Amino acid sequence: MRIRLFAGLRDRAGRDAVELELPAGALVADALAELRWLTSGTSVVMAVNREYADAGTVLSPGDELALIPPVSGGAQAAVAHARIVGEPLSAQALLELVADPRAGAVVSFSGVTREVPALEYEAYAEMAETKLLAIVTEAIERHGLCAAAAEHRVGTVPLSEPSVVIAASAPHRAAAFAGAREIIDRIKREAPIWKREEGEWVAGQTPGTGTPR
């Protein structure tokens, strides 16, 4: 798949486009993750078929893709990233996604399996990913974050491995901590994700109500 580049990104790459090999059903987030080597240190968004696209947009064969750096004369766009994944999570990868030259503070949180050999997670993946993206986007707006990202793993998560990773960057540490805290707290309350421990589903809250389920 051919990704068009402009302005500073074109200069950094030394060409006006790069090629990516993406699997069927890949998301904009997958393309951005593959292009971290190019986007490090700047906030960018993807445009799909000449429209700005969020991280959860599904890419189809024949789509026209473009990597858009901040535009001249306007405020730098904040990056919002969210995914439900079936493979091990990387806090470092999310820290790289939220890197921003405006940020004086970068915070990450990893929720890991403890005390048992493994936990099992199940999600209504399509709805959960949409909900995660909304939570991340709203936290960016509420706390004035430069960027924020959240990923949650499904399937078997062994002892000491993370099931959820959050990262947030902001000009000051108070906003970065507050934004990251809001994101993880809301994910726990609102995302349709379930946990099974030693064969039993763990009781939680009914999404959106704060009451036990």
C-alpha positions as a Markdown table, in Angstrom:
| # | Residue | x | y | z |
|---|---|---|---|---|
| 1 | Met | 0.0 | 0.0 | 0.0 |
| 2 | Arg | 1.4 | 3.4 | -1.0 |
| 3 | Ile | 1.4 | 6.2 | 1.7 |
| 4 | Arg | 1.7 | 9.8 | 0.4 |
| 5 | Leu | 4.0 | 12.2 | 2.3 |
| 6 | Phe | 4.0 | 16.0 | 2.5 |
| 7 | Ala | 6.2 | 18.9 | 3.8 |
| 8 | Gly | 8.5 | 17.9 | 6.6 |
| 9 | Leu | 7.6 | 14.2 | 6.4 |
| 10 | Arg | 8.5 | 14.1 | 2.7 |
| 11 | Asp | 11.9 | 15.8 | 3.5 |
| 12 | Arg | 12.6 | 13.4 | 6.4 |
| 13 | Ala | 11.9 | 10.3 | 4.2 |
| 14 | Gly | 13.6 | 11.8 | 1.2 |
| 15 | Arg | 10.7 | 10.9 | -1.1 |
| 16 | Asp | 7.1 | 11.7 | -1.5 |
| 17 | Ala | 5.7 | 8.2 | -0.7 |
| 18 | Val | 6.5 | 5.0 | 1.2 |
| 19 | Glu | 5.2 | 1.5 | 0.6 |
| 20 | Leu | 3.7 | -0.6 | 3.4 |
| 21 | Glu | 2.6 | -4.2 | 3.5 |
| 22 | Leu | -0.5 | -4.4 | 5.6 |
| 23 | Pro | -2.8 | -7.4 | 6.3 |
| 24 | Ala | -6.4 | -7.5 | 5.3 |
| 25 | Gly | -8.6 | -5.6 | 7.7 |
| 26 | Ala | -5.7 | -3.4 | 8.9 |
| 27 | Leu | -6.6 | -0.2 | 10.7 |
| 28 | Val | -5.2 | 3.3 | 10.4 |
| 29 | Ala | -3.5 | 2.6 | 13.8 |
| 30 | Asp | -1.6 | -0.3 | 12.2 |
| 31 | Ala | -0.3 | 2.0 | 9.5 |
| 32 | Leu | 0.7 | 4.6 | 12.0 |
| 33 | Ala | 2.5 | 2.0 | 14.1 |
| 34 | Glu | 4.5 | 0.9 | 11.1 |
| 35 | Leu | 5.5 | 4.5 | 10.3 |
| 36 | Arg | 6.8 | 5.4 | 13.8 |
| 37 | Trp | 10.3 | 5.6 | 12.4 |
| 38 | Leu | 9.1 | 8.5 | 10.2 |
| 39 | Thr | 6.8 | 10.3 | 12.6 |
| 40 | Ser | 8.8 | 10.2 | 15.8 |
| 41 | Gly | 8.8 | 13.6 | 17.5 |
| 42 | Thr | 5.8 | 15.1 | 15.6 |
| 43 | Ser | 2.0 | 14.7 | 15.8 |
| 44 | Val | 0.5 | 13.4 | 12.6 |
| 45 | Val | -2.9 | 12.0 | 11.4 |
| 46 | Met | -3.8 | 9.8 | 8.4 |
| 47 | Ala | -6.2 | 10.9 | 5.6 |
| 48 | Val | -8.1 | 8.1 | 3.9 |
| 49 | Asn | -9.6 | 9.0 | 0.5 |
| 50 | Arg | -8.9 | 12.7 | 1.2 |
| 51 | Glu | -10.8 | 12.7 | 4.6 |
| 52 | Tyr | -9.1 | 12.8 | 8.0 |
| 53 | Ala | -9.4 | 9.4 | 9.6 |
| 54 | Asp | -9.2 | 8.2 | 13.2 |
| 55 | Ala | -7.1 | 5.3 | 14.5 |
| 56 | Gly | -10.0 | 2.8 | 14.3 |
| 57 | Thr | -10.7 | 3.3 | 10.6 |
| 58 | Val | -10.5 | 0.1 | 8.6 |
| 59 | Leu | -8.3 | 0.3 | 5.5 |
| 60 | Ser | -9.5 | -1.3 | 2.2 |
| 61 | Pro | -7.6 | -2.2 | -1.0 |
| 62 | Gly | -7.5 | 0.8 | -3.3 |
| 63 | Asp | -7.8 | 3.4 | -0.5 |
| 64 | Glu | -5.8 | 6.6 | -1.1 |
| 65 | Leu | -3.7 | 7.1 | 2.0 |
| 66 | Ala | -1.8 | 10.2 | 3.2 |
| 67 | Leu | 0.3 | 11.0 | 6.2 |
| 68 | Ile | -0.5 | 14.5 | 7.3 |
| 69 | Pro | 1.9 | 16.6 | 9.5 |
| 70 | Pro | 0.7 | 19.7 | 11.3 |
| 71 | Val | -0.5 | 22.3 | 8.9 |
| 72 | Ser | 1.1 | 25.8 | 8.7 |
| 73 | Gly | -0.9 | 28.5 | 10.5 |
| 74 | Gly | -2.9 | 26.2 | 12.7 |
| 75 | Ala | -2.6 | 24.4 | 16.1 |
| 76 | Gln | -0.8 | 21.1 | 16.1 |
| 77 | Ala | -3.2 | 18.2 | 16.1 |
| 78 | Ala | -3.3 | 15.9 | 19.1 |
| 79 | Val | -2.9 | 12.2 | 18.4 |
| 80 | Ala | -5.5 | 9.8 | 19.8 |
| 81 | His | -4.9 | 6.1 | 19.5 |
| 82 | Ala | -6.8 | 3.1 | 20.7 |
| 83 | Arg | -6.8 | -0.7 | 19.9 |
| 84 | Ile | -8.0 | -4.1 | 21.0 |
| 85 | Val | -5.2 | -6.6 | 20.3 |
| 86 | Gly | -4.6 | -10.3 | 20.6 |
| 87 | Glu | -0.8 | -10.1 | 21.0 |
| 88 | Pro | 1.5 | -8.9 | 23.8 |
| 89 | Leu | 1.4 | -5.1 | 24.5 |
| 90 | Ser | 4.3 | -2.8 | 24.5 |
| 91 | Ala | 4.4 | 0.3 | 26.7 |
| 92 | Gln | 7.4 | 1.6 | 24.8 |
| 93 | Ala | 5.5 | 1.5 | 21.5 |
| 94 | Leu | 2.7 | 3.7 | 23.1 |
| 95 | Leu | 5.2 | 6.1 | 24.6 |
| 96 | Glu | 6.6 | 6.5 | 21.1 |
| 97 | Leu | 3.2 | 7.2 | 19.7 |
| 98 | Val | 2.5 | 10.0 | 22.2 |
| 99 | Ala | 5.9 | 11.6 | 21.8 |
| 100 | Asp | 5.4 | 15.3 | 21.1 |
| 101 | Pro | 7.8 | 18.3 | 21.1 |
| 102 | Arg | 5.3 | 20.3 | 23.1 |
| 103 | Ala | 5.2 | 17.8 | 25.9 |
| 104 | Gly | 7.1 | 18.3 | 29.2 |
| 105 | Ala | 5.6 | 15.2 | 30.7 |
| 106 | Val | 4.9 | 11.7 | 29.4 |
| 107 | Val | 3.1 | 9.2 | 31.6 |
| 108 | Ser | 2.4 | 5.5 | 31.0 |
| 109 | Phe | 0.4 | 2.9 | 33.0 |
| 110 | Ser | 0.4 | -0.9 | 32.6 |
| 111 | Gly | -2.1 | -3.2 | 34.2 |
| 112 | Val | -0.5 | -6.6 | 34.6 |
| 113 | Thr | -1.5 | -10.1 | 35.6 |
| 114 | Arg | -0.6 | -10.8 | 39.2 |
| 115 | Glu | -0.8 | -13.7 | 41.7 |
| 116 | Val | -2.3 | -16.2 | 39.1 |
| 117 | Pro | -0.6 | -18.0 | 36.2 |
| 118 | Ala | -2.8 | -16.2 | 33.6 |
| 119 | Leu | -6.0 | -14.3 | 33.1 |
| 120 | Glu | -8.4 | -14.6 | 30.2 |
| 121 | Tyr | -9.9 | -11.5 | 28.5 |
| 122 | Glu | -12.8 | -11.3 | 26.1 |
| 123 | Ala | -14.1 | -8.2 | 24.4 |
| 124 | Tyr | -16.9 | -7.0 | 22.1 |
| 125 | Ala | -13.9 | -5.9 | 20.1 |
| 126 | Glu | -15.6 | -3.5 | 17.6 |
| 127 | Met | -17.6 | -1.7 | 20.3 |
| 128 | Ala | -14.7 | -1.7 | 22.8 |
| 129 | Glu | -12.2 | -0.2 | 20.3 |
| 130 | Thr | -14.7 | 2.6 | 19.5 |
| 131 | Lys | -15.3 | 3.2 | 23.2 |
| 132 | Leu | -11.6 | 3.3 | 23.9 |
| 133 | Leu | -11.0 | 5.8 | 21.2 |
| 134 | Ala | -13.8 | 8.0 | 22.5 |
| 135 | Ile | -12.4 | 7.9 | 26.0 |
| 136 | Val | -8.9 | 8.8 | 24.8 |
| 137 | Thr | -10.2 | 11.6 | 22.6 |
| 138 | Glu | -12.3 | 13.1 | 25.4 |
| 139 | Ala | -9.4 | 12.9 | 27.9 |
| 140 | Ile | -7.2 | 14.8 | 25.4 |
| 141 | Glu | -9.8 | 17.6 | 25.1 |
| 142 | Arg | -10.6 | 17.7 | 28.9 |
| 143 | His | -7.0 | 17.8 | 30.1 |
| 144 | Gly | -5.2 | 19.6 | 27.2 |
| 145 | Leu | -3.0 | 16.6 | 26.4 |
| 146 | Cys | -0.6 | 16.6 | 23.5 |
| 147 | Ala | -1.5 | 13.0 | 22.7 |
| 148 | Ala | -2.8 | 9.9 | 24.4 |
| 149 | Ala | -3.1 | 6.2 | 23.6 |
| 150 | Ala | -4.7 | 3.1 | 25.0 |
| 151 | Glu | -4.4 | -0.6 | 24.0 |
| 152 | His | -6.2 | -3.6 | 25.7 |
| 153 | Arg | -5.2 | -7.2 | 25.1 |
| 154 | Val | -7.7 | -10.1 | 24.7 |
| 155 | Gly | -7.1 | -13.8 | 25.0 |
| 156 | Thr | -4.6 | -15.3 | 27.5 |
| 157 | Val | -2.4 | -12.8 | 29.4 |
| 158 | Pro | 0.3 | -14.7 | 31.4 |
| 159 | Leu | 1.6 | -13.7 | 34.8 |
| 160 | Ser | 3.4 | -10.3 | 34.9 |
| 161 | Glu | 2.4 | -9.4 | 31.3 |
| 162 | Pro | 0.2 | -6.3 | 30.7 |
| 163 | Ser | -3.5 | -6.6 | 29.7 |
| 164 | Val | -3.9 | -2.9 | 29.3 |
| 165 | Val | -1.4 | -0.1 | 28.5 |
| 166 | Ile | -2.1 | 3.7 | 28.7 |
| 167 | Ala | 0.2 | 6.6 | 27.6 |
| 168 | Ala | -0.4 | 10.3 | 27.7 |
| 169 | Ser | 1.8 | 13.4 | 27.0 |
| 170 | Ala | 1.1 | 16.9 | 28.1 |
| 171 | Pro | 3.0 | 20.2 | 28.6 |
| 172 | His | 2.9 | 19.6 | 32.4 |
| 173 | Arg | 2.9 | 16.5 | 34.6 |
| 174 | Ala | -0.4 | 17.2 | 36.4 |
| 175 | Ala | -2.3 | 17.1 | 33.2 |
| 176 | Ala | -0.5 | 14.0 | 32.0 |
| 177 | Phe | -1.2 | 12.1 | 35.2 |
| 178 | Ala | -4.8 | 13.2 | 35.3 |
| 179 | Gly | -5.4 | 12.3 | 31.7 |
| 180 | Ala | -3.9 | 8.9 | 32.0 |
| 181 | Arg | -5.8 | 8.2 | 35.3 |
| 182 | Glu | -9.1 | 9.2 | 33.6 |
| 183 | Ile | -8.5 | 6.9 | 30.6 |
| 184 | Ile | -7.8 | 3.8 | 32.7 |
| 185 | Asp | -10.6 | 4.5 | 35.1 |
| 186 | Arg | -13.1 | 5.0 | 32.3 |
| 187 | Ile | -11.9 | 1.9 | 30.4 |
| 188 | Lys | -12.5 | -0.2 | 33.5 |
| 189 | Arg | -16.1 | 1.3 | 33.9 |
| 190 | Glu | -17.3 | 1.6 | 30.4 |
| 191 | Ala | -15.5 | -0.7 | 27.9 |
| 192 | Pro | -17.3 | -4.0 | 27.1 |
| 193 | Ile | -14.3 | -6.2 | 28.2 |
| 194 | Trp | -14.6 | -9.2 | 30.5 |
| 195 | Lys | -12.0 | -11.0 | 32.6 |
| 196 | Arg | -11.9 | -14.7 | 33.7 |
| 197 | Glu | -9.7 | -15.7 | 36.6 |
| 198 | Glu | -9.1 | -19.4 | 37.4 |
| 199 | Gly | -12.2 | -20.4 | 35.4 |
| 200 | Glu | -14.6 | -17.8 | 36.8 |
| 201 | Trp | -15.7 | -14.6 | 35.2 |
| 202 | Val | -14.9 | -11.7 | 37.5 |
| 203 | Ala | -17.8 | -9.5 | 38.6 |
| 204 | Gly | -17.5 | -5.9 | 37.6 |
| 205 | Gln | -19.8 | -2.9 | 36.7 |
| 206 | Thr | -22.6 | -2.6 | 34.3 |
| 207 | Pro | -21.0 | -0.3 | 31.6 |
| 208 | Gly | -22.0 | 3.3 | 32.0 |
| 209 | Thr | -23.8 | 2.9 | 35.3 |
| 210 | Gly | -21.2 | 2.2 | 37.9 |
| 211 | Thr | -23.2 | -0.6 | 39.4 |
| 212 | Pro | -22.1 | -4.3 | 39.8 |
| 213 | Arg | -22.7 | -6.7 | 37.0 |
